[in-house]
Amino acid sequence: MIQQGVKFLWLVALATLCTSFTKRSQLILPVYFPEYKSVDYSKNVIHNAENLDRFYAALDNYIDQGQNKVVITHIGDSHIQADFLTHTTRKLFQKTFGNGGRGFVFPFRLIRSNSPLNLGISYNGQWSGCRSISYRDECNFGICGATATTFDSTAFLRINPNIDGDMNYEFDKIKLFSYHTPLSFDVTMLNHDSINMDFDYQPINESVSEIFFKDMQDSLWMAFDKREEQGYFQFFGMSLENDNPGLIYNAVGLNGAYAKSYLRNNFFNEQLAVLNSDLVVISLGTNDAYMTERLFCKTCFRSSYEALIQKVKSSNPNASVLFVTPGDFYIKRRYHNANIDLVVEAIYELAATHKAAIWDFNKLMGGNYAIKKWQSDGLARADLIHYSEEGYVLQGKMLYQSIMDGYEKRFD
């Protein structure tokens, strides 16, 4: 009888395991890749994937419970600001694990820069901009290193996250990143008829407030109320969210950003903390290496990158961390950049020290001089730094596939 009981329990456990494995395997979306001679798809793997166990456990919990949020925050430079790569990865993850909201956005048009094409932006009034990449700009900086300031109380900002009809990014909650002091304008929200809406405003700290709406919103119209002593509004972006279980993929990028520039973002820690990420992806190194070999300092890069890692870990101590190596590129379209090898070397060293995983995009794209091959395949632009839309979409698909391959291999 005891042996039969043990056998029964073993069969139940095996059936549960098989059901769990099948449930997870069925979730993973098939991704189809065009054939490019310049791309070595066999290199599309996550190195040290065991260091993503906390993130993978969050996915397990979502599958088993179906009630929580899973949050990825992807930090980087111009490759991330444009949101081609990250929007592709975002959609694949959300079609797999559910749509938890659009996540972090910054209206770069306010500071005369390129906003993601999937984000509708319109505004009125006078706005000025600061970027943490410029040491001439003395501002408060939020999580992405971009700041928009207005002294015009009649200014407004409209954001529509539903330009891409493939996803529904309606929201009923906003994490508003702005400098909240007695001297800053009060925020108000308008509906499509320019009438003030009811909402609940809850300050969290000096640079983060939460706004709750009674009903789902398909777009945002933010304006200001001015009391006598108030004189400005300083804005660092926002996260558009809903109450549905699912995944949020935050794209936090800034043109020209490098590891050291993120260290200037004085509100970085408290804003990253409220995003409550399960996985933080860091895609930096291109701008750090954009100089002659004589001027590049590997030790300096490593020191700045490590300081950024410490900021990430202090803000989200329970998050997994994934490093992405920078792709091959040329300087001024003429000179191949040999500093990239040292950047990649430093990233591997830091991954070993801090128990991070690595997606080695540099190796995947072909290593030194590969950017020329990518250009000939229509995957890179003529500047030999950035990628075509097709190239970014391909990267987004490969990033999703590599992370999910690592997830699935846990059940082999």
Secondary structure, 3 states (H helix, E strand, C coil): CHHHHHHHHHHHHHHHHHHHHHHHHHHCCCCCCCCCCCCCHHHCCEECHHHHHHHHHHHHHHHHHCCCEEEEEEEECHHHHCCHHHHHHHHHHHHHHCECCCEEECCHHHHCCCCCCCCEEEEECCCEEEECCCCCCCCCCCCCCEEEEECCCCCEEEEECCCCCCCCCCEEEEEEEECCCCCECEEEEECCCCCECCEEEEEEECCEEEEEEEEEECCEEEEEECCCCCCEEEEEEEEEECCCCEEEEEEEECCCCCHHHHCCCCCHHHHHHHHCCCEEEEECCCCCCCCCCCCCCHHHHHHHHHHHHHHHHHHCCCCEEEEECCCCCEECCCEECCHHHHHHHHHHHHHHHHCCEEECHHHHHCCCCHHHHHHHCCCECCCCCCECHHHHHHHHHHHHHHHHHHHHHCCC
